[in-house]
Structure formats: C-alpha cells, structure tokens
Amino acid sequence: MDGQEAVVERFDAIVVGAGFAGMYMLHRLRERGLSVRVFEAGNDVGGTWYWNRYPGARCDVESVEYQYGFSEELVRGWTWTERYAAQPEIMRYAAYVARQLDLRRDIQFNTRVTAAAYDESSNNWTIETDQGDRVTAQFCIMATGCLSASRVPEIPGLDSFKGDWHHTGAWPHEGVDFTGKRVAVIGTGSSGVQSIPLIAEQAERLFVFQRTPNFSLPALNAPMAPDYVEHWKEHFMAERKRVRATNSAAFIPLNDQSALEVDPEERQRHFEERWKKGGFVFITSYNNILDNLEANRLTADFVREKIRQTVKDPKVADLLAPTNHPIGTKRLCLDTNYFETYNLPHVTLVDIANTPIERITPDGLIVDGHEYQVDSIVFATGFDAMTGALLRIDIRGKDGLSLRDKWEAGPRTYLGLAIAGFPNLFMITGPGSPSVLVNVIIAIEQHSDWIMDCIDHLRANGLNEIEAEPDAEDRWVKHVNEKADSTLYPLANSWYLGSNVPGKPRVFMPYVGGFANYDKICKEVVAKGYEGFRMG
Ligand SMILES: Cc1cc2nc3c(=O)[nH]c(=O)nc-3n(C[C@H](O)[C@H](O)[C@H](O)COP(=O)(O)OP(=O)(O)OC[C@H]3O[C@@H](n4cnc5c(N)ncnc54)[C@H](O)[C@@H]3O)c2cc1C
C-alpha cells in the first residue's frame, strides 16, 4: 500500500463482514459512541445465510438456540417456525435484527476489503477496498467468518463445460431449477447432504461424486408447536446463561457416563432413544465418544448399521457408511432423507475416493475413463475454512509483516482473538478459539464482548495500542495443539485441519478445550491486566 495516497475517511473502528459477527460488533461499538464503518462483500446482512442459498440450507443447531442472546427484547420479538430454520427464515431473522438495531446505515455493501496495513507511527490501520475506498481506523476487526471463503476444486476442463455450474456457498439468488436435468453433485459434506435429497426431487438424473463418506444423523425437522416457541421465549435468557457456563455451550444434555461402563443391551437402548429424538443429541449419548476410540467405534457402529438398514443396495450402503474416521471428528451432518435418496432409481453414487475426477468435458465429468454426461454441476465442496477469508486480504502488520507470510506454516494466534505483530487487529472466532465447535453465535457474542471491553480499557486508560506478545502466542498455539491431540479429532482428514484444501498446512484450527474453559481463560487474561498483551 502506498502511504502517499489520500485517505478519504477516518473512523474509530472498521469491521470487515456483516454476518452475525459483524452485525453484533457494530452494535456494540456504536453503543459505546465509536464511529464505525462495516464493509461487506455481499449486498445484505446475514453472512453465511446471504451466500448459502442452496436447496435444503438450514441451521443444524436448533433455531431457538441459533439466535443472539444479548437482548431479551430481540428474543421476544422474533418467532421461529421450524425446529431447524431454513436459510430464508434465518435471513429474515438477520434483517429483523438489522432493522431493530438500525444497523444498515453504517454498513457499506458490495464492497470487498482487499488490503489492511498498520502504521506504527499513528497506531492506525489503513483499509482498502475493491471499490476504491481508502479509510483509516485505530481498530480493525475481522468478522470475516470461518466458512465464508468458498472453494471450487481445481479440476481441469471446467471452462469448457457447456452446462451451468454453481457452488453451494455462492448460490444464485433467483434459485436454480433442475427440473428435467442431469445433475452432478460433487461433495458429500453438510451442504451436499442437505441439498442432495432436494436436488434429487427435481432432477431427471443425479450423480453424486463422493470422495469421503460422512456421518449424518436424522434432523427430524418439523414445524414448532406454538407452546414450545413460547416456552423458549420465556426461558431463553436463563437457559442461554446456563449453557454459556458449560463446555459444550449447547442446550443438548450430555449423558455424563462412559459408553464402556454400560452393558450392550442398555447401550443399544440408549442410542436408540437418542437417535429417535433427532439432531446432535445422539452424539452426546456418552461422555467419551470424542476421546475414546472404543466408545467412538461403538457409536459409529450403531450409525453404520442405521445406514445399512436404510440403503437397499448393500454395495451403495458400504460406500456410504464411513469407516475412515471416528464419528464426530469431521463436522457431523444432520439430514432429511439423505440416505433414502440413494434408493431412488435415478440417483447414482460415484465413488471417487481412489479414482478422482480426471477432468470436466463440455458434456460432463470423466472418472476412471467413464464420462458421466450432465447438464449442471453443483460444487458442494465447502470452504477454505477459518483462515481463507483472512488470507484473501493482504493484511500487513508492524514492519510490513504480511499475515500470509506469518501463517505460512499454519495460523498462529493468541486466544484466536489477536496476532503478535498485528496491533489493534482483532478477529471474531479466529483460529485457536472454540468457534465452529460450538454454537457459533455464542462464540461470536463472547468474542465481540471481549473485544469491546478491551477497547474500553484502552480508551479509559489513555492507551493507543494493544498487541499480543509472541511468547503468549507461542504458549497458546501449544495449548491449542495439546488439547486437540488429547482428543480423536486429529485422526480425521477434516476441514478443521485444513485437509480439504490441497497444500494447506495441517494444523488443527478450532479450540477443543471447551467453551466454558475458554471463556474462563479469556476472563483471567483480563483480570491479570491483559496478560500476554503489550499495551502502550
Ligand atoms: C451452510 C452452513 C450452515 C451453518 N449452520 C450452522 C449452525 O447450524 N450453527 C452454527 O453455530 N453455525 C453454523 N454455521 C456456521 C456459520 O458460519 C456461523 O453460524 C455464522 O453464521 C458465522 O457468522 P460470521 O458473521 O462469523 O461469519 P459469516 O456469516 O461467514 O459472515 C462473514 C461475512 O464477511 C464477509 N467478508 C469476508 N471477507 C470479506 C472481505 N474481504 N471484505 C468484505 N466482506 C468480507 C462475507 O461476505 C460474509 O458476509 C453454518 C455455516 C454454513 C456455511
């Protein structure tokens, strides 16, 4: 960035992104009287839900949980209709919040931040956008999202394809009609699992290209009874406070018993009971599923058996039943009729585990020398998770240090909130924090509140700058790794580890030590005078 160019505007804080993180951060900063500009690449609020408009997109944390908890007024004023809200309803919720808090006036839409550079002499960040903006602010807050940098795999020949193609994470606003079409879906993670049954309802022919099978649990989505909704409005604030003090940060009750200490009949009965409830309640059937291989195998066996009971063709069932990773160590999916879809005569599962897609032709895709002719391709191939959105921005800290260089061997942060060498820059749900392993809205609120308190502290004490110390960052990175290594998570090739992006360093990115433990650490850091930070 050339320091000589004119700066157009100056703010106290810049927030990048207007998903749930950016929206709440804006509200908090404005409440304290700071001048703020939010830059958002999309043309509305909602983040994830603005971009992911594919058929079947819904939350997999129950709707009543998947909402802000900082304002009882907001909770009481909004009525969810389904157990797992679909994308349009969540977008309506985001619009409702934006309206109630009058957020839009400080958000500049259709504007992508391309660069951010720190000037040590003024303690300011200069931010540049693809619309030619050049603004400065003392604080730069990255609310860029863990799952916002969508990724189309590099398969030769895509340019030559005559049909249409879409990524689930950048779905056309007007929708896509697959009626009468031959469709290829590539990818069987959450987006694939959610969209495949609905695409199959329209398409004349559907080919699903699967590299890795995933565990999926039945969502048992349904409209919510009005008295259930009312019950939640009544009890939400107390319940949210209660779950924020737990490590799972979820309303779901954990059975605090080892899967190995009960006899097989009792275990089967308990699994069955939880399975019938639908949702993630199944994965908390026992307390050691995610850190004991045998407990995990027993749980996975139960799910594999369910898949085999559902899918009629035993060969297809075998391909769909995951055996290459412990259950829960890749993002678990929730589905509606996913496995049933493979019983339909016009749906074909194509295993690409050992024979990847060779290339795309004008008419389709070639696997193992065979051409699958299709009219449309859907890339349900996920995201460059957790670091992608940050690294797509040219971020430069002290002495011109580039974040891309600093994170060449994987992300390094202090608490997932700050980075040594990058003063006055904060991340909401950055790598090294619980983020995607918990209800992300809870993680967002906790981070935004911490950042706000920190800025308050600096202002109250006449301080201009805060920066994570390198040794505090080293200790945190070590702690995050040790926590991950004490679980089964690193045994899977997952996007938590960056394994879905060729060449991305293998580092376990989210913090698995539990939300309440993490929150306590963040509070202790403050209580000890921002331990591990240098202020000036
Ligand atoms: C399909 C799907 C389903 C999900 N379901 C759940 C769920 O059930 N429960 C749960 O807890 N979490 C879920 N998540 C995770 C979800 O990402 C979070 O719940 C939450 O929406 C994250 O909010 P955010 O504001 O942090 O990020 P996002 O919602 O991703 O928003 C980030 C915003 O930043 C913008 N942005 C990024 N880079 C730039 C830039 N350089 N310049 C300008 N703007 C930029 C993006 O356009 C985006 O709008 C889901 C994610 C996906 C993809």
The ligand as an SDF file (V2000), in Angstrom:
LIG
                    3D

 53 58  0  0  0  0  0  0  0  0999 V2000
  -24.4520  -23.8790    5.3210 C   0  0  0  0  0  0  0  0  0  0  0  0
  -23.9730  -23.5120    6.6890 C   0  0  0  0  0  0  0  0  0  0  0  0
  -24.7240  -23.8500    7.7910 C   0  0  0  0  0  0  0  0  0  0  0  0
  -24.3070  -23.4870    9.0630 C   0  0  0  0  0  0  0  0  0  0  0  0
  -25.0690  -23.8500   10.1420 N   0  0  0  0  0  0  0  0  0  0  0  0
  -24.6650  -23.5070   11.3760 C   0  0  0  0  0  0  0  0  0  0  0  0
  -25.4210  -23.8640   12.5370 C   0  0  0  0  0  0  0  0  0  0  0  0
  -26.4410  -24.5120   12.4560 O   0  0  0  0  0  0  0  0  0  0  0  0
  -24.9650  -23.4920   13.7410 N   0  0  0  0  0  0  0  0  0  0  0  0
  -23.8310  -22.7790   13.8970 C   0  0  0  0  0  0  0  0  0  0  0  0
  -23.4850  -22.4490   15.0180 O   0  0  0  0  0  0  0  0  0  0  0  0
  -23.1090  -22.4150   12.8280 N   0  0  0  0  0  0  0  0  0  0  0  0
  -23.4900  -22.7660   11.5870 C   0  0  0  0  0  0  0  0  0  0  0  0
  -22.7290  -22.4020   10.5100 N   0  0  0  0  0  0  0  0  0  0  0  0
  -21.5300  -21.5900   10.7200 C   0  0  0  0  0  0  0  0  0  0  0  0
  -21.8420  -20.1130   10.3880 C   0  0  0  0  0  0  0  0  0  0  0  0
  -20.8290  -19.6960    9.5700 O   0  0  0  0  0  0  0  0  0  0  0  0
  -21.9840  -19.3000   11.6670 C   0  0  0  0  0  0  0  0  0  0  0  0
  -23.0570  -19.7940   12.4270 O   0  0  0  0  0  0  0  0  0  0  0  0
  -22.2320  -17.7940   11.4830 C   0  0  0  0  0  0  0  0  0  0  0  0
  -23.1780  -17.5280   10.5090 O   0  0  0  0  0  0  0  0  0  0  0  0
  -20.9430  -17.0840   11.2430 C   0  0  0  0  0  0  0  0  0  0  0  0
  -21.1620  -15.7010   11.2670 O   0  0  0  0  0  0  0  0  0  0  0  0
  -19.9610  -14.7080   10.9640 P   0  0  0  0  0  0  0  0  0  0  0  0
  -20.5250  -13.3630   10.9500 O   0  0  0  0  0  0  0  0  0  0  0  0
  -18.8370  -15.0140   11.8690 O   0  0  0  0  0  0  0  0  0  0  0  0
  -19.4420  -15.1440    9.5320 O   0  0  0  0  0  0  0  0  0  0  0  0
  -20.2140  -15.1450    8.1460 P   0  0  0  0  0  0  0  0  0  0  0  0
  -21.6430  -15.3770    8.3480 O   0  0  0  0  0  0  0  0  0  0  0  0
  -19.4740  -16.0640    7.2560 O   0  0  0  0  0  0  0  0  0  0  0  0
  -20.0510  -13.6570    7.6320 O   0  0  0  0  0  0  0  0  0  0  0  0
  -18.8170  -13.1640    7.2050 C   0  0  0  0  0  0  0  0  0  0  0  0
  -19.0890  -12.0670    6.2160 C   0  0  0  0  0  0  0  0  0  0  0  0
  -17.8580  -11.4280    5.9190 O   0  0  0  0  0  0  0  0  0  0  0  0
  -17.8730  -11.0670    4.5740 C   0  0  0  0  0  0  0  0  0  0  0  0
  -16.4900  -10.9440    4.1420 N   0  0  0  0  0  0  0  0  0  0  0  0
  -15.4990  -11.8640    4.1860 C   0  0  0  0  0  0  0  0  0  0  0  0
  -14.3630  -11.3590    3.7060 N   0  0  0  0  0  0  0  0  0  0  0  0
  -14.6330  -10.0780    3.3480 C   0  0  0  0  0  0  0  0  0  0  0  0
  -13.8650   -9.0340    2.7820 C   0  0  0  0  0  0  0  0  0  0  0  0
  -12.5640   -9.1880    2.4790 N   0  0  0  0  0  0  0  0  0  0  0  0
  -14.4650   -7.8550    2.5570 N   0  0  0  0  0  0  0  0  0  0  0  0
  -15.7820   -7.6510    2.8530 C   0  0  0  0  0  0  0  0  0  0  0  0
  -16.5610   -8.6120    3.3740 N   0  0  0  0  0  0  0  0  0  0  0  0
  -15.9850   -9.8070    3.6300 C   0  0  0  0  0  0  0  0  0  0  0  0
  -18.5870  -12.1880    3.8680 C   0  0  0  0  0  0  0  0  0  0  0  0
  -19.1490  -11.7580    2.6650 O   0  0  0  0  0  0  0  0  0  0  0  0
  -19.6380  -12.5710    4.8910 C   0  0  0  0  0  0  0  0  0  0  0  0
  -20.8550  -11.9560    4.6140 O   0  0  0  0  0  0  0  0  0  0  0  0
  -23.1130  -22.7670    9.2260 C   0  0  0  0  0  0  0  0  0  0  0  0
  -22.3380  -22.4520    8.1110 C   0  0  0  0  0  0  0  0  0  0  0  0
  -22.7530  -22.8220    6.8550 C   0  0  0  0  0  0  0  0  0  0  0  0
  -21.8940  -22.4700    5.6750 C   0  0  0  0  0  0  0  0  0  0  0  0
  1  2  1  0
  2  3  1  0
  2 52  2  0
  3  4  2  0
  4  5  1  0
  4 50  1  0
  5  6  2  0
  6  7  1  0
  6 13  1  0
  7  8  2  0
  7  9  1  0
  9 10  1  0
 10 11  2  0
 10 12  1  0
 12 13  2  0
 13 14  1  0
 14 15  1  0
 14 50  1  0
 15 16  1  0
 16 17  1  0
 16 18  1  0
 18 19  1  0
 18 20  1  0
 20 21  1  0
 20 22  1  0
 22 23  1  0
 23 24  1  0
 24 25  2  0
 24 26  1  0
 24 27  1  0
 27 28  1  0
 28 29  2  0
 28 30  1  0
 28 31  1  0
 31 32  1  0
 32 33  1  0
 33 34  1  0
 33 48  1  0
 34 35  1  0
 35 36  1  0
 35 46  1  0
 36 37  1  0
 36 45  1  0
 37 38  2  0
 38 39  1  0
 39 40  1  0
 39 45  2  0
 40 41  1  0
 40 42  2  0
 42 43  1  0
 43 44  2  0
 44 45  1  0
 46 47  1  0
 46 48  1  0
 48 49  1  0
 50 51  2  0
 51 52  1  0
 52 53  1  0
M  END
$$$$
